[in-house]
Amino acid sequence: MFYQLYELNHAAMAPFRAAADIMRFAYANPLNPFSNTPLGRTMAASLEMFERTTRRYGKPEFGLKQTTVGDQTVSVREEIVWSRSFCNLLHFSRNLPPGRASDPRILIVAPMSGHYATLLRGTVEALLPSADVYITDWIDARMVPMTEGTFDFDDYVDYVIEMLHFLGHDTHVIAVCQPSVPVLAAAAVMEEANDPLSPSSMTLMGGPIDTRINPTAVNKLAHERSLQWFSDNVIMNVPWPQPGFMRPVYPGFLQLSGFMSMNLDRHLVAHKEFFMHLVKNDGEPEKHRDFYDEYLAVMDLTAEFYLQTVEEVFIKHSLPKGELMHRGKRVDPAAIRKVALLTVEGENDDISGVGQTKAAQTICVNIPEDMRMHYLQPDVGHYGVFNGSRFRREIAPRIVNFVRQHSRSGIKRPVQRVIKGGRTG
């Protein structure tokens, strides 16, 4: 009943949130003579903190309306081009100048690990000037009726294969964090079947390919607990009146509590500084609001997918051991021969430790040396692997360069094999 109690508590707080929002507006209104006094700003800040810490954060928007292609600003239109019960495929269609050569087609597979695909807004934004970008927009499991069936690890792999078939020849795939395993599995399944639409290149970023290497706190927790413990303690049924009523899920609010507990002191300090900036009327509170509007927006995962991922990736380490199965058949990474491989890691990653993603280079033994590259970005954590200034400046250009080099269109451009940030070889 824990999920039901959570929903009941949220509903019970609704009138208090509304009252707090109205009072905050009154205290912050410039027509109020107290709005510019320390007392008025303190009251407005306190009421905003209450409202923000008790609200449910809805799915954010990408909001990418334009990009720069060459020296020209062009409009961007977001559209759903492929859809299934648990995922939409979004295309960021650019209004390109007439006669401009086509750019590489890139499929970004966003993590299904609690946050929405909009967490990769910066990733998309950095690639748009140089690529035709698509992204998986996973659907909150609480919004999917039980009549739509289940969604497990095999379905995830199938979805990736279907999307690659839909996008067609010479598509490049980027997996950010969690989907590194199913994306590699999808590539292996397609290669073993001699599928002509297998991706031209595969970029794995901060993913748990082999969590036995340099295990983090997340990896240790998963290894110390039994699968039954996870089933008993984190799986709950979606409460009424949500569309997914009675669907067993791993709730988003539980995932969020886990995310925040890993760096609780950092979040507390950030909120304290936000409050003080509001009281003193200095700083840039919009940056805090924008970040936490995104970070606190979470979605539910289907129980079957979550439990299979915990078991296969974090407990049994099935992929690096050569024991991962898809539809009853063993996934063989050695079957990958024509898909170029780029692995990217962050030096300070506390989610996927250094070496875990690079392990893909070891298990994909038949990819030629001139079609593989590993890059370690100094001074970034997990989030910095796919977002932020260093991603835009150091990582994104290398991805675009690698993708262009390994296009199957016949156009080859020189690429440097980057081994570690600041050093090439």
N, C-alpha and C positions, 0 to 999 in steps of 0.2 A: 504493500500500500504506500510505499515511500514516494513513488512518482505522483500518486493521487494527492498525497498530503502536500507535496511541493506545489502542485497546480492549485490546490485549495488555498494555500498560503498566498500565492501570487494573486489570485482573484480577490482575496480578502484585503490585500494591500492596495488594490486599485484606487479606491476613493481617497486614501491618504496620499498616494502619489499625485493624484489630480489636484488635491488641495495644496500640496507642497509646490507644485508647478505654478499654480495661480498666485500663491503668496510670493514665490521667487520673482515672478514677473512684476508684481507690485513693488517689491523692494528694489528691483533693478531698474525700474522705469525712471528715465531721466526727469520726468515731471514730478517725481517724488523728491521732496527736498532732502530726505535722508539717504537717497541712493548713492551719493558721493561721500558719505561719512563712513568712518570705520565700522560703526554699528550696522549701518544699512548693508554694506558690502559683506560683512560677516554673516548676517542673516541670509542674504541672497546666496552666498557660497554654501552655507550649511544646508539650505533647502535644495540647492542643485545637487549636492553630494547625496542627500537622501533619495532624491528622485532617480539619480543615475545608478545607485547601488541596489535599487529595488525593482527596476524595470526589466522587461524582457527585450533584448535587442534583436530586432528583426533582420532579415537577410539584407545586407547592403547592396548597393548597385555598383557596377564597374565605373560608370560615369565617364568613359573615355570617348569623348566626342570628336577629337582631332589628334593628328600626329604630324610629325615633320618627315617628309620623304625627300631626300636630297636637300635642296634649299627652299622647298615649297611646303606650305602648310596645307594638309588635305583633311577632309572630314572623314569620320569613322562611324559606321553604322553597325550596331550590335544586332545579330539575328540568330534565331534558333534554326539550324539546318538539318538536325537529326534528333530524334527523341525516342526514348524508351521509358518504361515505368519509373526507373530509378535515376535516370540521367538525361540531361539535354546537352547537345553539342552546340556551343556558341561559336559563331564566326564574327570576327571583327573586320568587316568589309571596308576597305579603304577606297576612297574615290581618287584613284591614281590618275596622273596626267596621261593624256593620250600618247601612245607610242612607247611608253616606258616598259622596259624589259620586266618580265615576271620575277617575283621574289620567291625564295624557298617557301614551301608550304610546311608549317610547323603545327603539330598537335601537342598541346600541353595537357598532360594528364594530372589534374589537381588531386591532392590527397583527399581521401575519404577518411578523415581522422578527427572529425569534430567541427572544424571550421568550414565555412563556405569557400567556394572557388575564388571569391573576391579577395581572399587573403593574398592571392597572386596577382593583384591588380598591377603592382609595380613590375612584376615579371613580364606581363603582357605589354605594358607601356614601354618597357625598354626594348622589346623585340619588334614592336609594330613598325618602326621606321625601316626595318630591313627584312621583314618577313610577312607572309600571309598567315595570320595567327588564328588558330582554333583552340578552344579549351573545353574540358569536361566540366559541366555544371551539375554536380551531384545533387539529388533531391533529398530533402529532409525525410527520413524514414517515417516520422510521425504523420507526414502528410500523404503517405501512400496507403490506400485501403488494403485490407487483407486479401481482397479478391484479386489483387495484382500478383499474388504469389510471393515467393521468397527471393532473396538476393544473397548469394554466397560468393566465395572466392572464384569458383569456376565461372559464375556469371560475370564477375568483374573482368576476367581474362577474355571472355567471349565478347563483352562490350567493347574492349579495346580493339579486338580483331575486327569486329563489325565496323567500327569507326574508321579504321585504316582502310578497309575495303570501300567504305563510302567515299573517303577522300581520294583514293586512287593512287596511281603510280607516283613515285618519287615524293613520298611524304616522310617527314622527319618527326620523331616523337621525343618529347621531353617529359620525364617523370620526376616529380618533385616529392621527395621524402617517401612516404608509405607506398605509393604505386610503383616504386622501383622494382619490387618483386613481381607483381602481376604483369607489368609491362615487359620485363625480361622474359617472363614465362610466355607471354603472347608472342614475342619475337621468336622464341625457340619453337613454339608450336607451328608458327607460320613457316619458318625455315625448314623444319622437318617435313612439312607437307609440300615443300617446293612452291610455296605460294608466291606468285610474281608480284603481289602487292605488299610484301613485307616491307617494313620501313627502310629508307635509305640509311638513316643513322638513328642512334638511340643515345640520348643523353640522360644519365641518371644523376640526380642531385641530392645529396644528403639522405640517401636511402638505406634501409636496414637489410642489405643483401646477406651479410653474415654477422649476426649480433654476438657471436662468440669473440670477435675481435674488439679489443678495447671497450668492453661493455660499460654502458652508462647506467645511471640510476633507474631509468625506464626499463632497460634490458634486464637488470638484476631483479627488479620487482616481478617482471613476467616470468623469470626463471625460477624464482623462489616460491611462487604460488602454483597450485595445481589448476588445471583447466576447470575443474569442478568449483574451485573457490571463485573464479571469475564468473562462472555461470550463476552461482548462488548469490554473489554480492553486488554485481554491477548490471545484471540483466533484469529489465523490468518491462511490464506491459504498458503500452501507450494508453493513457486514460481517456475516458469520454469527456468532451464530445469531439476530439480530434479525428480527422479522416482515417488515420491509421489505428483507430481504437482496437485494442487487444493485440496489436503487433508486438512481439518481443523485441526490445531494442536495448542498446547501450545509450542511455540518455545523454544529451548534450550538456546538461548542467553538471552531471557527474564528471564528464570529461573536462569541463572548464575548471572545476575544483581541483582536479589533478594537475592541469596545466599551471594554475596559479600557485599551488602549494610548492612547486619545484623552485619558484623564485618569489616566494611570498614577500620577503623583505623588500625586494625591488618594486613590487606593485604597491606596497604600503607607502614607501617613500615617494613614488610617483603621485599617488593620490594626495599625500600630505603637501607636496610641492604645488600641486594643482590648486588645492584649497588656499594655500598662502598666496599664490599668484592672484587668485580671485579677490582675496581680501585686500591685497596691496595694489590691485589694479595694474599689475605689470606682467611681463612675460608674454607668452603666446599660448593661452589655454586651448585654442582651436586645435593645436597639434595633439594635445592630450585627448581631447574629445574625439578627434578623427581616429586616433589609434585604438582607443578603447571601444568606440562604436563598432570597429571591425573585430577586435580581439574577443569581445564579450558576446559576439553573435555566434551561436553554435547550433549544430544540428544533431539529430539522433542517427545512430547507425543500426542497421539490422543486426540482430543478435547472431545469426548464422555467419555473416561475414566477419564480424568482430572476433568471435570465438575461433573461427578457422584461422584467422590471421595470427592471433595470439599463439595458437597451437603450432602452426606450420612455420611461422617466421621466428618467433621468440622462444618457444619451448623446444621444438624438435629440430630447428635449423634445417628444414627439409631441402631448401634450394641448394645451399652449398654442399650438402651431403649427397646430392643427386637423388633424393627421395621424394621430391615434390611431384604431386599427381594433378593432372587436369583431365576431367571426364574419364577417370579410370586408367589413364595412360601416363607413364612417367615423362616429366618434362626434362629434356636433354639440352642444357645450355651449349654443349659441344656442337649441336646442330647449327648454331648461328655461325654463318660463314660470310654472308654478303652484307650484313648490317654493321656499319661503322659504330664504334663504341667510345663515348666520352663520359668519364666519371668526374664529378665535381664534389669536393668536400670543403668544410670550413674547419679551420685550425682549432677553434674553440667550441665546436659543436657539442652540446651536452645532451642531445637527443639521439643522434646517430654518430657514434664515436669515429674518430679518424681511423680509416682502414676498412670500415664496414662497407662503404660504397665501392671502394677500390677493389674489393674482393671480386666484383663482377669481372674485372680484368683477368683474374686467375681462373675462374670457372668457365669463361667463354674462351676455351683454348684454341679454337680454330679460326678466330678472327685474325686476319693478317696484321702484322706489326704496323704497317703504314695506314691501317684503318682504326687504330685505337690510340687514345690519349687520356691521361689523368691529370687533373689540376687540383692543387690544394691552395685555397685562398687564405692567406694569413690574416689574423686579427678579426675574424668574424665568427659568430656563433651560428646556430641552426637557421635562424631567421635571415641572417646576412648572406646565406648561400643563395637565396633566390630573391632578395629584396634589398633595398637601401643603396647608398651611394657607391659602395665598393662593388656591389653586383652590377650596377649600371656602368661603372667605369672599368672594372677588371674582368668580370665573368661574362656578361652578356656579349661583348664583342668577340670573345673567344668562342662562345657557342655559335654565333652567326658565322664566324670564320670557318669553324669545323663543319657546320652544316653545308656551307657553300662548297667546301673542298670535296665533300662526299656526296654531292648531288649526282643522281643517275641520269641527269639531263644531258651529260656530256660536257658541261662547262666546268672546268676545273680551275681553281684559284689556289695560289700558294698558301700554305698554313704552317705555322711554327708549332712544334710539339712542346707545349708548355708543361713543365713538370711541377713547378711550384711558383707561387706569385712572385713577380719581380725577377724571375729567372727562366730562361727558355733554353731548350736544347734540342 
